Amino acid sequence: MDRTFWHKQTPTEPLFPDLLWSRPEGQAQKGKLLVVGGNAHGFAAPATAYAESQSAGVGLTRVLLPHHVKRLLPSPLANQMEYAPSNPSGSFARPSLAELLDSSVWANGTLLAGDFGRNSETAIVLEQFIEKYQGQLTITQDAADYFIKSPVSILSRPQTVMVISFAQLQKMATSSKFESAFTFSMDFLHLIDRLHDFTKQHQIAVITKHLDTIFVASQGQVSTTKLSTDQPIWRVKTAAHAAVWNLQNPVKSFEALTSAIIEPTND
C-alpha cells in the first residue's frame, strides 16, 4: 500500500525544521491561549497546562476556573486566575458559559485542559460552548469524555484537536460508527492506516499514544514520533504544546502539531 501520507519523526530529527527555527519572537506574534478546567476536587490539569504553555513559548495565557476553586488556592496564585460561576458541587455552572465565551474572544485558541469532573451541568456548558465558539480548540483528559459518547458535533468541527488516550480513541470511533475498530492488538501499520481513514472522514485532528509512539493525524496525514522513554502520563502537557504551536502556525496545523511533539511531554 502506498503510504505517502505517513511521516516519521524522531525526538532529535524534526520533520519540519523550518517551523522550529522560525518561532515568533515578539509577544504579540506568540499568541494568546485560554486554558479552561478544574473543579473543587482537582485543578492540576489547568495548572499544568498553564505552566506548559509558558514553556512552549506562548505570548499570554489566561486560566479560567470554577469560582469554587478560588478558596482552595494560595492568595498570590488565586489572584492570577480568572473565575466563572460554579455549582454546588464545585464544577462549572450554566451561567459560566458567558464568561467562557467572553474570554475566548480575547484568545487565539482555547484549551479544555481537564479536571472538569463528571457533572451534567458542566456537560451542557461545554456542549453549548463548542456550538458557539468558532476558534481553535484543543481538548484533552476528561474534557474529551464529554464528547466521546456523542461525538457528532466535535467530529465535524474545524480547527479542533483531540489529544486523547488510545482507549478514548477506541470509544470515539465506536460511537461514531467508524467502519474499522481501533484495537490494542493492532499492528503499527494498521493503526496508521486507520488514523488516515478516520481523519479523512472527519475534520478533527487526533493526537494519541500507542506502542511508545505519539501519533498525529490530521486531514489524512499521519506522523509518528517514537518516544525515547515511556511516558504513561502525557496528555495535558502534549495538549498545551500542541495548542501553542497550532495557534502560532494556523495555516500549517499538521506540521505544527507534529513539531510540538518533540518538545517535553511528561504530564
N, C-alpha and C positions, 0 to 999 in steps of 0.2 A: 504494500500500500504506500502511496506517495504521501509522506508526512511533511510537506514543506511548511505546514502551519506550526510545526514543533520547533522550539528554540531552546537550546541547552545553555545554562549559565552555571558558573561556579562562584563561590564566595570571593575568589581572587581574580576572576576573569569576567568582568561585567559584559553583558551582551550589548549594552548601549552606552559606551564610554562617553560619547558626546554629551549625553544628559548629565553624567556625573561631573564633567569638567565645566559645565556651563550653568551651574546652580546660580540662582539670583543672589545678588549681593545687597541691594537696597531693601530695607524693611518693607516698604510698600510693595515690592515685587515678590517678597517671600510669602505673601498671602495671609489670610485670616481664617482661623479654624474655630468652629463652635463644637465643644465637647459636651455631650449630654449623657447623664446616667446617675446611678446611685439610688439608694433608698435608706431607710432608717437602720437597716441591718447590714449594710455594706456599701462602701463607696471607693473601694480600692481600684476598680476599673477606670472611672473617670480621673482619679488621681494619677494613675499610671499613664493614662492616655495624655494627660496634660504634660507630664514630665517627658514623655517620649516625643511628643510633638515639638517640644523645645529642642530636644536632641536631634530631631530630623531637620531642623532649620526653618521652622515656620516663622512668620513675622509676628503675629499676635494670636493668642489663644484665649478664648473665654470658656469657662466651665459653668454649666447650668445644672444645679442640683435641686431636689425637692427641699422645700423650706425646712422641713423637719430635721434635715441633716445639719443645719447650721449650728444647732446647740451641741452637736457632738464634736465639732471641730475646735481646735485651739484658736483663740481670738485673732492672731495675725493671719492665719490661713483662712479663717472664716470670712474675714473682711475682703479677701481677694476673689472670692467666688460670687456667683450670681445665683438667685433662687427663684423658684416658681412654686405656686401653691401645692401643698401636699395634702393627701387624705389622711384619715385617722391611722392607717397602717404605715404611714411614712413614705409612701410612694407618690408619684406624680398624680395630681388630681386633674379633673377635666378642665378647670379654669387655667391650668398651666399651659394649655395649647397656645394661648395668646402670647405669653412670654417666649415660648419656644419659637413661634413664627417671627416675632419681633427680633429676637436675637439672630435668627437665621438670615434675616435681611442684611445684617451687618457683615456676615461671614461670606467667604468664598466657597466654603464647604462645611458640612456638618458630619460629625462622627457620633453615632449612637454607640457609646463605648461599653455599656453593660452595667451589671449590678442593678437592673431595674426591679428584680424580684418578680414574683408571679402575682399579678394584680389585674383584675378585669378592667378597672378604671384606667390604669396606665395603658392597657392594650388599646382602648378606644382612643386615647390621646395620640399614641404612636401611629395608629391607622389613619387618623384624621390628618396628622402632620404630613405623612408621605403623600396624601392626596393633594395637599395644598402647596407643599414645598417643591420647587422646581429645580433646585440647585444640586450640586454634587453631594452625594450621600454615601457614607461608609457605615456598614452595620456589622457588629460583631458580638461575641459572647452571648448572653441570654437575650439581648435585643433581637438577635436573629430568630430566636424561638417564637417570638410573637408573630412572625410572618411565615414560618416554615409549614405549618399545618394548612394554611390557606394562602399560598404564595402567588396567586394570580396578579395581584396589584404590584408586587415587588418585581416579579419576573419581567413584566412589560415596561418597567420604569427605566428610562435612560439615565445615564450618569450615576449609576448605583453599583457599589462594590460590596459583596458579601464576603467577609473574612470568617470562615466557618470551619468547624471540625469536620472530619470525614463522616462521622455519624450524622451531623446536621445536614451535610450534603445528601446523604442517603435519604433522609426523611423528606427533604425538599424535592428531590427527584421523584420520589414515590407519590407525594402529594400532588405534584404537577402532572402525574401520569406520563412521565418520560418513558419512552419505549424500552430503554435498556437500564438495568439496575446497576447501581454502584455497590460493589461488594468488597469486603476487606481482603478476600482471597484473590481478587483480580490482579492480573499482572500489570506491569508498568505501562506497556504499550496500549493495552485495552483501556486503561484509565485515561490516558492521553486522548485516545480516540473519542471516548465518551464525553470528556470535557469539551473537546472540539465540537461535537454534535450538540451538546447541551447549550453552549453559548452561541452557537449559530442560530438556534431556535429562539433563544431568549436574549433580552437586551442587557441583563445584568452581567457584571464581571464577577468571577469567583476566584477566591484565594483559599486553598486548603492545603493540608499537610498529610502525607501518606508515605510510608516506606522511607522515613527520614529525609523526605524531599518536600519542598514547597512548590506547589503547582499554581500558576497564574493562568487564568483562561478568560479571554475577552474577545467577543466577535469572532469566535472560531480559532483565534490564535492561542497557542498554549506555550508557556515557558516552564522549565523545570530548573530548580536550584537545589542541588544536593547539599544538605547541611553538614558542616564539619563535625558537629556534636549533636546529640539528641536534645531536642527542646520540647519536653512534654507540655509545657505551658507557654503559649506563644501568641495567642490570637490578639490580645489587646495591643501589645507593642507593635506587632506587624500591622494591625489596622491603623494605628496612629501614623506610622511611617508611610503607609500606603496613601492615607488621606492627604498628608502634606505633599508628597511627590505628585499626587494626582492634581491637586489644586494649583500647583506650580507649573504643570505641563498639561493643561486641559485638552489640547489637541493631539497629544501623544499619550493617551491613557494607558494602553498596553505596555508601552516602553517605560512609562513612569512607574507603574505597579511592579513590573519586573525589576527595575533598578532599585526600588525600595527594599526588596528582599535581601540584598547583600549587606544591608545595614543590620545592626544588632537586633535580634528578635526574641529575647527572653521575656516572658510575660511579667 
